[in-house]
Amino acid sequence: MANGETIKKVVDIVVADGARKYIVVSAPGKRDERDFKVTDALYDCYDEIVKTGSCDVTFEQIKRRFEEIYNELQIDFDLNAALRDIRREMESTRSRDYAASRGEYLSAMMLAAKLNAEFVDAQDVIVFDKNGDLLLDESLENFRRELCGLERAVIPGFYGTDADGNIKTFSRGGSDITGAIVATAMNAEVYENWTDVDGFLAADPRIVDSPRTIDCLSYREMRELSYMGAEVLHPESIFPVRSAGIPINIKNTFNPDCPGTLIVAHSKRTEGKNVVTGIAGKKGFTIINIEKQMMNTKIGFGRRVLAVLEDNGISVEHIPSGIDTMSVVIRDEFLGGKMQRVLGCLQDCVNGDNIEIHSGLSLIATVGHNMASRQGTAATLFNALADSHVNIRMIDQGSSELNIIVGVDTPDYEKAINAIYHAFCG
């Protein structure tokens, strides 16, 4: 939805298949590397309002962007009135979520006008409780009521309404969740998620040269890869469609004939195929290593460690442990300025023999079905890293046999990703 030409491609895709009845849109993204995302500009607009009471500077950029799209589409839609209403509401309510949601809102309004389709506002159908959690069953029922009988409808993604009637957004990329909710509500045959790549790639193309496209993967594999940095699809978007057994098809708006990637309950990969589906990773983690003699006999030791982190509002990513050692892996962004306070609280609560911090860590997930049951998988992974002179700081493999996570020093991150990819997929 970055510009008018892209929206025209979307129109062509929709009208090419009469089964494409419900279209969920995101806000305009970047047209090139030097461009801005409209949602980022809307957040900046909110910040400007908080500081100065108005958004003269930033809103003008947003206005010009939508005017360019409007002029390219040549549609019957009063854009100036919509922009005036949005700015007035932004400056009066000073709601961050309202401001962020207007990119999707305007995109959907303009696409609906171009398609001559019904516009269904997400604020009337998607609902959140007082804690900001999605009320899925109520939202599904609302969509069934609103969409029933409509030949074609366009819905803005990313937002809904909270218990007090205020606009509430999902996390970034949340339009994928909206699409999954619509697909589930209407019992769709398939949830097509159109993006700007040919499908899920086996590794980040900014790190690995020309990684292969994954033709098929399971919901669980997709969630692991998305959570660890593969940004094609929001990791929470699988939950509505998975419960309904609806497959997701990742397709390329700019290459619509490409089959893309199919995401299903169980991967259709044959036994002869590579055991590894894909590799993904994230930077910016810290490990807190705690040593305590006879730790395994100290009832409640782990609970006390986690209670300290909970009391400081810190979420834990992984907890590798031994008989006398326990490690917690935390995102740097969660630690903020809390490190010294957390260390002091941990020492008071568990009286550890030694507590060490290791920052500058990156996590890499190697994902695939039944990896633990296939001989040599872990050996191949570790040998590839050793041959590339990458030191492993942490190893974590869950009982699901789906994922091996290693922690490496961030300067070795790209080298490690390449080594693992070429060992399994090259």
C-alpha positions as CSV (number, residue, x, y, z in Angstrom):
1,M,0.0,0.0,0.0
2,A,3.0,2.3,-0.3
3,N,1.7,4.3,-3.3
4,G,-1.0,4.5,-5.9
5,E,0.7,2.1,-8.3
6,T,0.9,-0.6,-5.6
7,I,-2.7,-0.1,-4.7
8,K,-3.6,-0.6,-8.4
9,K,-1.7,-3.9,-8.3
10,V,-3.8,-4.8,-5.2
11,V,-7.0,-4.0,-7.1
12,D,-5.9,-6.2,-10.0
13,I,-5.1,-9.1,-7.6
14,V,-8.5,-8.7,-5.8
15,V,-10.6,-8.6,-9.0
16,A,-8.7,-11.5,-10.6
17,D,-10.4,-13.9,-8.2
18,G,-14.0,-13.6,-7.1
19,A,-13.2,-15.6,-4.0
20,R,-11.2,-12.7,-2.6
21,K,-14.0,-11.0,-0.8
22,Y,-12.6,-9.5,2.3
23,I,-9.5,-7.3,2.1
24,V,-7.5,-6.2,5.2
25,V,-5.0,-3.4,4.6
26,S,-2.0,-2.0,6.3
27,A,-0.7,1.6,6.3
28,P,1.6,2.9,3.5
29,G,5.2,1.7,4.0
30,K,8.4,2.8,2.4
31,R,8.6,3.4,-1.3
32,D,12.4,3.1,-1.2
33,E,15.2,3.0,1.4
34,R,15.2,6.7,1.9
35,D,11.4,6.9,2.4
36,F,9.4,6.8,5.7
37,K,6.6,4.5,6.9
38,V,3.4,6.4,7.5
39,T,2.9,4.7,10.9
40,D,6.3,5.9,12.0
41,A,5.3,9.4,10.9
42,L,2.0,9.2,12.8
43,Y,3.9,8.2,16.0
44,D,6.1,11.3,15.4
45,C,3.0,13.3,14.9
46,Y,1.7,12.2,18.3
47,D,5.0,13.1,20.0
48,E,4.8,16.5,18.4
49,I,1.3,17.1,19.7
50,V,2.4,16.1,23.3
51,K,5.3,18.5,23.1
52,T,3.7,21.5,21.4
53,G,-0.1,20.9,21.4
54,S,-0.2,20.7,17.6
55,C,1.3,18.7,14.7
56,D,2.0,21.3,12.0
57,V,5.3,20.0,10.8
58,T,4.8,16.2,10.8
59,F,1.2,16.1,9.7
60,E,2.1,18.0,6.6
61,Q,4.3,15.1,5.5
62,I,1.5,12.7,6.1
63,K,-0.9,14.9,4.2
64,R,1.3,15.1,1.2
65,R,1.9,11.3,1.1
66,F,-1.9,10.6,1.0
67,E,-2.5,13.3,-1.5
68,E,0.0,11.7,-3.8
69,I,-1.8,8.4,-3.5
70,Y,-5.2,10.0,-3.9
71,N,-4.1,11.8,-7.1
72,E,-2.7,8.5,-8.6
73,L,-5.9,6.6,-7.9
74,Q,-8.4,9.3,-9.1
75,I,-11.1,8.2,-6.7
76,D,-14.3,9.7,-5.5
77,F,-13.3,10.3,-1.8
78,D,-13.2,13.5,0.2
79,L,-9.6,13.2,1.4
80,N,-9.3,16.7,2.7
81,A,-12.3,16.3,5.0
82,A,-10.9,13.0,6.3
83,L,-7.5,14.6,7.0
84,R,-9.1,17.6,8.8
85,D,-11.1,15.3,11.0
86,I,-8.1,13.1,11.8
87,R,-5.9,16.0,12.7
88,R,-8.6,17.6,14.9
89,E,-9.2,14.3,16.7
90,M,-5.5,13.7,17.2
91,E,-4.9,17.1,18.7
92,S,-8.0,16.9,21.0
93,T,-7.7,13.3,22.2
94,R,-3.9,13.0,22.3
95,S,-4.2,9.3,21.9
96,R,-1.1,7.5,20.7
97,D,-3.1,4.5,19.5
98,Y,-5.6,6.6,17.6
99,A,-2.8,8.5,15.8
100,A,-1.0,5.3,14.8
101,S,-4.2,3.7,13.5
102,R,-5.0,6.4,10.9
103,G,-2.6,5.1,8.3
104,E,-4.6,1.8,8.0
105,Y,-7.9,3.8,8.2
106,L,-7.1,6.0,5.3
107,S,-5.6,3.2,3.2
108,A,-8.8,1.2,3.7
109,M,-11.0,4.1,2.8
110,M,-9.2,4.8,-0.4
111,L,-9.0,1.1,-1.5
112,A,-12.7,0.7,-0.8
113,A,-13.4,3.7,-3.0
114,K,-11.2,2.3,-5.8
115,L,-12.8,-1.1,-5.6
116,N,-16.3,0.2,-5.1
117,A,-16.5,-2.0,-2.0
118,E,-17.9,-1.6,1.5
119,F,-15.7,0.0,4.1
120,V,-16.0,-1.8,7.5
121,D,-14.2,0.1,10.2
122,A,-12.2,-2.2,12.5
123,Q,-13.1,-0.1,15.5
124,D,-16.7,-1.3,15.2
125,V,-15.8,-5.0,15.2
126,I,-12.5,-5.8,16.9
127,V,-12.7,-5.4,20.7
128,F,-10.2,-5.5,23.6
129,D,-10.9,-5.9,27.3
130,K,-9.9,-3.4,30.0
131,N,-6.4,-5.0,30.2
132,G,-5.8,-4.5,26.5
133,D,-6.3,-8.2,25.6
134,L,-8.1,-9.1,22.4
135,L,-11.6,-10.5,23.0
136,L,-11.4,-13.0,20.1
137,D,-14.8,-14.7,20.3
138,E,-16.7,-11.3,20.5
139,S,-14.6,-10.0,17.6
140,L,-15.3,-13.0,15.5
141,E,-19.0,-12.7,16.1
142,N,-18.9,-9.0,15.3
143,F,-17.2,-9.7,11.9
144,R,-19.8,-12.4,11.1
145,R,-22.6,-10.0,11.7
146,E,-21.0,-7.0,9.8
147,L,-19.6,-9.0,6.8
148,C,-22.5,-11.3,6.2
149,G,-24.2,-10.6,2.9
150,L,-21.5,-8.2,1.7
151,E,-20.2,-9.0,-1.8
152,R,-16.8,-7.4,-1.0
153,A,-15.5,-5.4,2.0
154,V,-12.3,-3.6,2.9
155,I,-11.2,-3.5,6.6
156,P,-8.3,-1.5,8.1
157,G,-5.9,-3.7,10.0
158,F,-3.9,-3.1,13.2
159,Y,-6.6,-1.7,15.5
160,G,-9.9,-2.1,17.3
161,T,-11.7,-0.6,20.3
162,D,-11.0,-1.0,24.1
163,A,-13.5,-1.4,26.9
164,D,-13.9,2.4,27.2
165,G,-14.5,2.9,23.5
166,N,-11.1,4.2,22.7
167,I,-8.9,3.1,19.7
168,K,-6.6,0.3,20.7
169,T,-3.8,-1.0,18.4
170,F,-2.1,-4.4,18.2
171,S,1.7,-4.5,18.2
172,R,3.5,-3.4,15.0
173,G,2.6,-5.6,12.1
174,G,-0.8,-6.3,13.7
175,S,-2.7,-6.0,10.4
176,D,-1.7,-9.7,10.0
177,I,-3.7,-10.5,13.1
178,T,-6.7,-8.6,11.8
179,G,-6.5,-10.6,8.6
180,A,-6.4,-13.8,10.5
181,I,-9.4,-12.9,12.6
182,V,-11.4,-12.0,9.4
183,A,-10.4,-15.3,7.7
184,T,-11.5,-17.3,10.8
185,A,-14.8,-15.4,11.3
186,M,-15.8,-16.0,7.7
187,N,-14.5,-19.6,7.6
188,A,-12.2,-18.8,4.6
189,E,-10.7,-21.5,2.5
190,V,-7.3,-19.8,2.7
191,Y,-5.9,-16.6,4.4
192,E,-3.7,-15.0,1.7
193,N,-1.2,-12.6,3.2
194,W,0.2,-10.4,0.4
195,T,3.6,-8.8,1.0
196,D,6.7,-7.7,-1.0
197,V,8.6,-11.0,-1.0
198,D,7.9,-14.4,-2.7
199,G,7.4,-16.1,0.6
200,F,9.1,-17.1,3.8
201,L,12.8,-17.3,3.2
202,A,15.1,-19.8,4.9
203,A,17.3,-17.0,6.2
204,D,17.5,-13.2,6.3
205,P,18.5,-12.1,2.7
206,R,20.3,-9.1,4.3
207,I,22.7,-11.7,5.8
208,V,22.6,-14.7,3.5
209,D,23.0,-14.3,-0.2
210,S,19.9,-15.5,-2.1
211,P,18.4,-17.8,0.5
212,R,15.9,-20.4,-0.7
213,T,12.2,-19.8,-0.4
214,I,10.3,-22.2,1.9
215,D,7.5,-23.8,0.0
216,C,5.6,-25.2,3.0
217,L,6.0,-25.0,6.8
218,S,3.9,-25.7,9.8
219,Y,2.2,-23.1,12.1
220,R,4.6,-24.0,14.8
221,E,7.7,-23.5,12.6
222,M,6.3,-20.2,11.4
223,R,5.8,-19.0,14.9
224,E,9.3,-19.9,16.0
225,L,10.9,-18.2,12.9
226,S,8.7,-15.1,13.2
227,Y,9.3,-14.7,16.9
228,M,13.1,-15.0,16.3
229,G,13.2,-12.3,13.7
230,A,11.7,-13.5,10.4
231,E,9.4,-10.5,9.8
232,V,7.2,-11.7,7.0
233,L,4.3,-12.5,9.3
234,H,3.3,-11.4,12.8
235,P,3.8,-14.4,15.1
236,E,0.4,-14.0,16.8
237,S,-1.5,-14.1,13.6
238,I,-1.5,-17.9,13.4
239,F,-3.7,-18.4,16.5
240,P,-7.1,-17.6,15.1
241,V,-6.6,-19.5,11.8
242,R,-4.8,-22.5,13.4
243,S,-7.8,-23.2,15.6
244,A,-10.0,-23.2,12.5
245,G,-7.5,-25.2,10.4
246,I,-7.3,-22.4,7.8
247,P,-4.0,-22.4,5.8
248,I,-2.0,-19.2,5.3
249,N,-0.5,-18.4,1.9
250,I,2.3,-15.8,1.9
251,K,2.3,-14.2,-1.6
252,N,4.1,-11.4,-3.4
253,T,2.1,-8.4,-4.5
254,F,4.7,-7.7,-7.2
255,N,4.9,-11.3,-8.4
256,P,1.4,-12.7,-8.0
257,D,2.0,-15.8,-10.1
258,C,4.6,-17.1,-7.6
259,P,3.0,-19.8,-5.4
260,G,4.6,-18.4,-2.3
261,T,4.8,-20.2,1.0
262,L,1.9,-22.3,2.4
263,I,1.6,-22.5,6.2
264,V,-0.4,-25.4,7.4
265,A,-1.0,-27.5,10.6
266,H,1.6,-30.1,9.6
267,S,4.4,-29.5,7.1
268,K,4.2,-31.6,3.9
269,R,7.9,-31.8,3.7
270,T,9.0,-35.3,2.7
271,E,11.5,-37.4,4.7
272,G,14.1,-36.9,2.1
273,K,14.0,-33.2,2.4
274,N,16.4,-31.2,4.7
275,V,15.5,-31.5,8.3
276,V,16.0,-27.8,8.9
277,T,13.2,-25.5,7.7
278,G,14.9,-22.1,8.3
279,I,17.2,-20.0,10.4
280,A,16.4,-16.8,12.2
281,G,17.9,-14.6,14.9
282,K,17.9,-11.5,17.0
283,K,20.5,-9.2,18.5
284,G,20.4,-7.5,21.8
285,F,20.4,-10.0,24.7
286,T,22.1,-10.3,28.1
287,I,22.7,-13.5,30.1
288,I,22.7,-13.5,33.9
289,N,24.6,-16.6,35.1
290,I,24.0,-17.6,38.7
291,E,26.1,-20.2,40.5
292,K,25.1,-21.8,43.8
293,Q,26.4,-25.0,45.4
294,M,23.8,-27.7,45.8
295,M,21.3,-25.5,43.9
296,N,19.3,-28.6,43.0
297,T,18.4,-29.1,46.6
298,K,17.3,-25.6,47.3
299,I,13.5,-25.8,47.0
300,G,12.0,-22.7,45.4
301,F,15.4,-21.4,44.1
302,G,14.2,-20.9,40.5
303,R,10.9,-19.3,41.7
304,R,12.8,-16.7,43.7
305,V,15.0,-15.8,40.8
306,L,12.0,-15.4,38.5
307,A,10.2,-13.4,41.2
308,V,13.0,-10.8,41.3
309,L,12.7,-10.4,37.5
310,E,8.9,-10.2,37.7
311,D,9.0,-7.6,40.5
312,N,11.2,-5.5,38.2
313,G,8.9,-5.9,35.2
314,I,11.4,-8.0,33.2
315,S,10.4,-10.8,30.9
316,V,12.7,-13.8,30.5
317,E,13.4,-15.4,27.1
318,H,15.3,-18.6,28.0
319,I,16.4,-20.4,31.2
320,P,19.2,-22.9,30.5
321,S,20.4,-24.5,33.7
322,G,22.6,-27.2,35.3
323,I,22.9,-28.8,38.8
324,D,24.6,-25.9,40.4
325,T,24.0,-23.2,37.8
326,M,21.0,-21.3,36.4
327,S,21.1,-18.8,33.6
328,V,18.4,-16.3,32.5
329,V,18.5,-14.7,29.1
330,I,16.9,-11.3,28.9
331,R,16.4,-8.7,26.1
332,D,18.5,-5.6,26.7
333,E,15.5,-3.4,26.1
334,F,13.8,-5.0,29.1
335,L,16.8,-4.4,31.4
336,G,16.9,-0.7,30.7
337,G,18.6,0.9,33.7
338,K,17.6,-1.9,36.0
339,M,20.8,-4.0,35.9
340,Q,22.3,-3.0,39.3
341,R,19.0,-3.2,41.1
342,V,18.3,-6.6,39.7
343,L,21.7,-7.9,40.6
344,G,21.3,-6.6,44.2
345,C,17.9,-8.2,44.5
346,L,19.1,-11.5,43.2
347,Q,22.0,-11.6,45.6
348,D,19.7,-10.8,48.5
349,C,17.1,-13.4,47.5
350,V,19.3,-16.4,46.5
351,N,22.7,-15.6,48.1
352,G,24.5,-16.9,45.0
353,D,28.1,-18.0,45.2
354,N,28.8,-16.1,42.0
355,I,26.6,-14.0,39.7
356,E,28.0,-13.0,36.3
357,I,26.7,-10.8,33.5
358,H,27.4,-11.4,29.8
359,S,26.0,-8.7,27.5
360,G,26.3,-8.3,23.7
361,L,24.6,-11.6,23.0
362,S,22.7,-12.6,19.9
363,L,20.3,-15.6,19.7
364,I,20.0,-17.8,16.6
365,A,17.2,-20.3,16.1
366,T,17.6,-23.3,13.8
367,V,14.0,-24.5,13.2
368,G,12.7,-27.8,11.7
369,H,10.5,-30.7,12.5
370,N,11.9,-33.7,14.4
371,M,15.4,-32.4,14.6
372,A,16.2,-34.1,17.9
373,S,15.2,-37.5,16.4
374,R,17.5,-37.1,13.4
375,Q,21.0,-38.2,14.1
376,G,23.7,-35.7,13.6
377,T,21.6,-32.5,13.5
378,A,23.2,-30.9,16.5
379,A,26.6,-32.1,15.5
380,T,26.2,-30.5,12.1
381,L,25.2,-27.2,13.7
382,F,28.0,-27.1,16.2
383,N,30.6,-28.2,13.7
384,A,29.5,-25.5,11.3
385,L,30.0,-22.9,14.0
386,A,33.3,-24.3,15.1
387,D,34.6,-24.4,11.6
388,S,33.7,-20.7,11.3
389,H,35.5,-20.0,14.6
390,V,32.3,-18.9,16.3
391,N,32.1,-19.4,20.1
392,I,28.8,-20.6,21.5
393,R,27.8,-18.9,24.7
394,M,24.5,-20.6,25.2
395,I,22.6,-23.7,24.0
396,D,18.8,-24.2,24.5
397,Q,16.7,-27.0,22.9
398,G,13.1,-27.4,23.9
399,S,11.3,-30.7,24.3
400,S,9.3,-30.0,21.1
401,E,12.2,-31.2,18.9
402,L,11.5,-28.1,16.8
403,N,14.2,-25.7,17.6
404,I,17.8,-25.4,18.6
405,I,18.8,-21.9,19.9
406,V,22.4,-20.9,20.3
407,G,23.7,-17.7,21.8
408,V,26.8,-16.1,20.2
409,D,28.7,-12.9,20.6
410,T,27.0,-10.2,18.5
411,P,30.1,-9.5,16.4
412,D,29.8,-13.2,15.2
413,Y,26.1,-13.0,14.5
414,E,26.2,-12.7,10.7
415,K,29.0,-15.2,10.4
416,A,27.1,-17.7,12.5
417,I,23.9,-17.3,10.5
418,N,25.8,-18.0,7.2
419,A,27.6,-21.0,8.7
420,I,24.4,-22.6,9.8
421,Y,22.5,-21.9,6.6
422,H,25.2,-23.3,4.4
423,A,25.6,-26.4,6.6
424,F,21.9,-27.3,6.2
425,C,20.5,-25.4,3.2
426,G,23.4,-24.5,1.0
